[in-house]
Amino acid sequence: MNFTVSIKDRDEPISVEMGRTILDAAMLAGGPFPHSCRSGNCGTCKCRLLSGEVEMSPFSEFALSADEEKRGFILACRAVPWSDCEIELADEDDQMVHPMRDMACEVKAITPLTHDIMSLRLSILSGGPFTFTPGQFADVALPDQPARSWSMASQPDDDFLEFYVRILSDGRASRYLADHLQPGDQVRVKGPSGTAALREERRGPILAIAGGSGLSPIKSIIDRAAKLGWAEPVHFYFGVRDERDLYLVDHFEGLCAAHPHFHFTPVLSAPSDAVLKAAQRRFGLVTDIVKEDLPHLSPSGTLEGFTAYLAGPPPMVEAAERLLPDLGIAPNAIHADAFYSEADLKKADLEKETI
């Protein structure tokens, strides 16, 4: 038995098989639908239930607050319909929906950036043109591998696509990238998706926080702001464990030299003794450093008027989501993309199967 889910202001409804989520069906149908973690942790697929009945599986309070739930909001990745429904995408004018493309691409270069992060650069062979907003991601399928969601580090007007990928010991796709993929190989890229992207119309100050491969979308955002001649301060905090985990330091230091109101702060949470003794970096949790820097970020003592962009490991992103409202940033001005591993997504799929 299938249920029909209509999306307000869209012509084509979605057919949802009993027991599956709205997001599962939307992705199967192939149309654009904002999503990221697919496990109830990020809130990207938030929408309002206008009519009908759904059952919600467990989700994070950071993705959907109790107040939002009372006002009829649901998470499409957690919502299993029990009747025909109508939904409305949350803040659809702010969803940055570009045409969904399914493209054949060729590998142009694979470059190590650190001991466990690699750059993958592609050229589009067919299926374009590909438009996106800096901060968005695409689903990349390497040969005979499951598709993985990786964020673009490149710019929309570049003649290539670039992704920064963490190589995980138990990651099928990332291990294939590191061990087998070669220039000239063909891959599939489908996208764009995601809403943790640059709001070009909001020309106020920016606070960006990244960890690990979360640098990929943040680089795209900051590079775009520089191209636009962003007049307000841009503060970027890059949190990693040790000095060997840093990359593109010269790039961001060069941006700061060219744009004096751009600021770049690397933060090391677990530095080696040698690095600690050198004392050339800031040490600790990136959220603690942001809090410590509040007087520098804003002499008024509040970050009211800032827009925040967060990307990287879920614990770091969630800690920042808890902190930043206390520092004055409006919740609707915090745009977060937590990077969930293949293990996290498998766990979410198993949870859905037990509903």
DANOR-V626880 format. One record per pair of residues at least 4 apart in sequence whose C-alpha atoms are under 8 Angstrom apart, sorted by sequence separation. I is the first residue (numbers start at 0). J is the second residue. If there is no record, write none. Layout:
<<I;J> <I;J>>
//
This chain:
<<5;9> <6;10> <15;19> <19;23> <20;24> <21;25> <22;26> <23;27> <24;28> <25;29> <26;30> <36;40> <58;62> <59;63> <60;64> <63;67> <64;68> <65;69> <66;70> <67;71> <68;72> <73;77> <74;78> <80;84> <87;91> <90;94> <91;95> <111;115> <112;116> <113;117> <123;127> <131;135> <140;144> <141;145> <153;157> <166;170> <170;174> <171;175> <172;176> <173;177> <174;178> <175;179> <176;180> <180;184> <209;213> <210;214> <213;217> <214;218> <215;219> <216;220> <217;221> <218;222> <219;223> <220;224> <221;225> <222;226> <223;227> <224;228> <225;229> <240;244> <241;245> <247;251> <248;252> <249;253> <250;254> <251;255> <252;256> <253;257> <254;258> <255;259> <270;274> <271;275> <272;276> <273;277> <274;278> <275;279> <283;287> <284;288> <285;289> <286;290> <287;291> <288;292> <289;293> <292;296> <293;297> <294;298> <297;301> <311;315> <312;316> <313;317> <314;318> <315;319> <316;320> <317;321> <318;322> <319;323> <320;324> <321;325> <322;326> <323;327> <324;328> <328;332> <329;333> <339;343> <340;344> <341;345> <342;346> <343;347> <344;348> <345;349> <346;350> <347;351> <348;352> <349;353> <350;354> <6;11> <15;20> <19;24> <25;30> <26;31> <36;41> <58;63> <60;65> <63;68> <67;72> <68;73> <73;78> <111;116> <112;117> <140;145> <141;146> <169;174> <174;179> <175;180> <209;214> <224;229> <239;244> <255;260> <270;275> <274;279> <283;288> <293;298> <294;299> <297;302> <311;316> <323;328> <324;329> <328;333> <339;344> <5;11> <6;12> <15;21> <25;31> <26;32> <35;41> <111;117> <112;118> <140;146> <153;159> <154;160> <167;173> <168;174> <239;245> <255;261> <294;300> <296;302> <310;316> <324;330> <5;12> <25;32> <36;43> <110;117> <111;118> <139;146> <140;147> <153;160> <166;173> <167;174> <254;261> <255;262> <275;282> <281;288> <293;300> <309;316> <4;12> <5;13> <16;24> <34;42> <35;43> <109;117> <110;118> <138;146> <139;147> <152;160> <153;161> <165;173> <166;174> <209;217> <255;263> <293;301> <3;12> <4;13> <15;24> <34;43> <35;44> <63;72> <109;118> <110;119> <138;147> <139;148> <151;160> <152;161> <153;162> <164;173> <208;217> <293;302> <3;13> <4;14> <14;24> <22;32> <33;43> <34;44> <63;73> <108;118> <109;119> <138;148> <139;149> <151;161> <152;162> <207;217> <309;319> <3;14> <4;15> <13;24> <33;44> <63;74> <108;119> <109;120> <137;148> <138;149> <151;162> <152;163> <166;177> <252;263> <2;14> <3;15> <13;25> <22;34> <32;44> <107;119> <108;120> <136;148> <137;149> <150;162> <151;163> <221;233> <251;263> <270;282> <1;14> <2;15> <106;119> <107;120> <108;121> <136;149> <137;150> <149;162> <150;163> <267;280> <269;282> <320;333> <1;15> <2;16> <106;120> <107;121> <136;150> <137;151> <149;163> <266;280> <267;281> <268;282> <269;283> <1;16> <2;17> <13;28> <22;37> <106;121> <107;122> <135;150> <136;151> <149;164> <265;280> <266;281> <267;282> <268;283> <320;335> <0;16> <1;17> <105;121> <106;122> <134;150> <135;151> <265;281> <266;282> <267;283> <268;284> <0;17> <4;21> <45;62> <104;121> <105;122> <134;151> <264;281> <266;283> <267;284> <268;285> <39;57> <40;58> <41;59> <45;63> <55;73> <104;122> <105;123> <133;151> <134;152> <266;284> <267;285> <39;58> <40;59> <42;61> <43;62> <55;74> <58;77> <104;123> <105;124> <133;152> <266;285> <316;335> <38;58> <39;59> <40;60> <41;61> <42;62> <57;77> <103;123> <104;124> <133;153> <196;216> <245;265> <316;336> <40;61> <41;62> <42;63> <56;77> <102;123> <103;124> <104;125> <133;154> <307;328> <316;337> <22;44> <40;62> <49;71> <55;77> <56;78> <102;124> <103;125> <133;155> <266;288> <306;328> <39;62> <48;71> <54;77> <55;78> <102;125> <103;126> <132;155> <197;220> <214;237> <303;326> <305;328> <47;71> <48;72> <54;78> <55;79> <102;126> <131;155> <196;220> <302;326> <303;327> <304;328> <309;333> <313;337> <47;72> <48;73> <53;78> <54;79> <101;126> <102;127> <130;155> <147;172> <199;224> <242;267> <301;326> <302;327> <303;328> <304;329> <307;332> <308;333> <309;334> <310;335> <311;336> <312;337> <313;338> <46;72> <47;73> <53;79> <54;80> <100;126> <101;127> <129;155> <145;171> <146;172> <205;231> <207;233> <209;235> <211;237> <235;261> <237;263> <239;265> <241;267> <300;326> <301;327> <302;328> <303;329> <306;332> <307;333> <308;334> <309;335> <310;336> <311;337> <312;338> <313;339> <45;72> <46;73> <53;80> <54;81> <100;127> <144;171> <145;172> <202;229> <204;231> <205;232> <206;233> <207;234> <208;235> <209;236> <210;237> <211;238> <233;260> <234;261> <235;262> <236;263> <237;264> <238;265> <239;266> <240;267> <241;268> <301;328> <305;332> <306;333> <307;334> <308;335> <309;336> <310;337> <311;338> <312;339> <45;73> <46;74> <52;80> <53;81> <100;128> <144;172> <202;230> <203;231> <204;232> <205;233> <206;234> <207;235> <208;236> <209;237> <210;238> <211;239> <232;260> <233;261> <234;262> <235;263> <236;264> <237;265> <238;266> <239;267> <240;268> <241;269> <242;270> <306;334> <309;337> <310;338> <45;74> <46;75> <51;80> <52;81> <53;82> <100;129> <202;231> <203;232> <204;233> <205;234> <206;235> <207;236> <208;237> <209;238> <210;239> <225;254> <231;260> <232;261> <233;262> <234;263> <235;264> <236;265> <237;266> <238;267> <239;268> <240;269> <241;270> <286;315> <44;74> <45;75> <51;81> <52;82> <206;236> <208;238> <230;260> <232;262> <234;264> <236;266> <238;268> <239;269> <240;270> <241;271> <285;315> <44;75> <51;82> <52;83> <98;129> <141;172> <42;74> <44;76> <51;83> <52;84> <98;130> <242;274> <286;318> <51;84> <97;130> <211;244> <225;258> <241;274> <286;319> <293;326> <50;84> <51;85> <97;131> <141;175> <39;74> <49;84> <50;85> <141;176> <48;84> <49;85> <50;86> <122;158> <123;159> <286;322> <290;326> <39;76> <48;85> <49;86> <95;132> <122;159> <123;160> <38;76> <39;77> <48;86> <49;87> <121;159> <122;160> <37;76> <38;77> <47;86> <48;87> <120;159> <121;160> <141;180> <46;86> <47;87> <120;160> <121;161> <46;87> <47;88> <120;161> <34;76> <46;88> <47;89> <119;161> <120;162> <45;88> <46;89> <118;161> <119;162> <142;185> <44;88> <45;89> <118;162> <119;163> <141;185> <142;186> <118;163> <119;164> <141;186> <117;163> <118;164> <140;186> <141;187> <165;211> <238;284> <116;163> <117;164> <139;186> <140;187> <165;212> <238;285> <116;164> <117;165> <139;187> <140;188> <164;212> <237;285> <116;165> <117;166> <139;188> <163;212> <236;285> <115;165> <116;166> <138;188> <139;189> <115;166> <137;188> <138;189> <163;214> <115;167> <137;189> <138;190> <163;215> <22;75> <23;76> <137;190> <138;191> <162;215> <236;289> <21;75> <22;76> <136;190> <137;191> <20;75> <21;76> <22;77> <136;191> <137;192> <20;76> <21;77> <22;78> <135;191> <136;192> <20;77> <21;78> <135;192> <136;193> <20;78> <21;79> <135;193> <20;79> <21;80> <134;193> <135;194> <19;79> <20;80> <117;177> <131;191> <134;194> <135;195> <18;79> <19;80> <33;94> <130;191> <134;195> <135;196> <17;79> <18;80> <134;196> <152;214> <234;296> <17;80> <33;96> <133;196> <134;197> <152;215> <17;81> <132;196> <133;197> <151;215> <152;216> <15;80> <31;96> <132;197> <150;215> <151;216> <152;217> <153;218> <154;219> <31;97> <150;216> <152;218> <153;219> <31;98> <152;219> <31;99> <151;219> <154;222> <30;99> <154;223> <29;99> <109;181> <108;181> <109;182> <108;182> <106;181> <107;182> <106;182> <107;183> <105;182> <106;183> <208;285> <2;80> <7;85> <105;183> <106;184> <2;81> <3;82> <4;83> <5;84> <6;85> <7;86> <105;184> <106;185> <2;82> <3;83> <4;84> <5;85> <6;86> <7;87> <105;185> <106;186> <136;216> <2;83> <3;84> <4;85> <5;86> <6;87> <7;88> <104;185> <105;186> <135;216> <2;84> <4;86> <6;88> <103;185> <104;186> <134;216> <103;186> <104;187> <133;216> <134;217> <103;187> <104;188> <102;187> <103;188> <134;219> <101;187> <102;188> <133;219> <134;220> <101;188> <102;189> <133;220> <100;188> <101;189> <100;189> <101;190> <99;189> <100;190> <133;223> <99;190> <100;191> <217;308> <99;191> <217;309> <98;191> <217;310> <97;191> <216;310> <96;192> <116;212> <213;309> <214;310> <213;310> <214;311> <213;311> <94;193> <95;194> <206;305> <208;307> <212;311> <213;312> <94;194> <204;304> <205;305> <206;306> <207;307> <208;308> <209;309> <210;310> <211;311> <93;194> <203;304> <204;305> <205;306> <206;307> <207;308> <208;309> <209;310> <210;311> <211;312> <203;305> <204;306> <205;307> <206;308> <207;309> <208;310> <209;311> <210;312> <203;306> <205;308> <201;306> <210;315> <197;308> <196;308> <35;148> <195;308> <195;309> <213;338> <114;243> <113;243> <114;244> <113;244> <113;245> <113;246> <112;246> <196;334> <195;334> <194;334> <195;335> <195;336> <43;193> <43;194> <43;195> <35;192> <34;192> <35;193> <33;192> <34;193> <32;192> <33;193> <34;194> <31;192> <33;194> <170;340> <170;341> <61;317> <61;320> <77;351> <41;335> <41;336> <56;351> <41;337> <56;354> <35;336> <36;337> <36;338> <36;339> <38;343> <38;344> <37;344> <36;344> <38;347> <37;347> <38;348> <19;351> <18;354>>
//
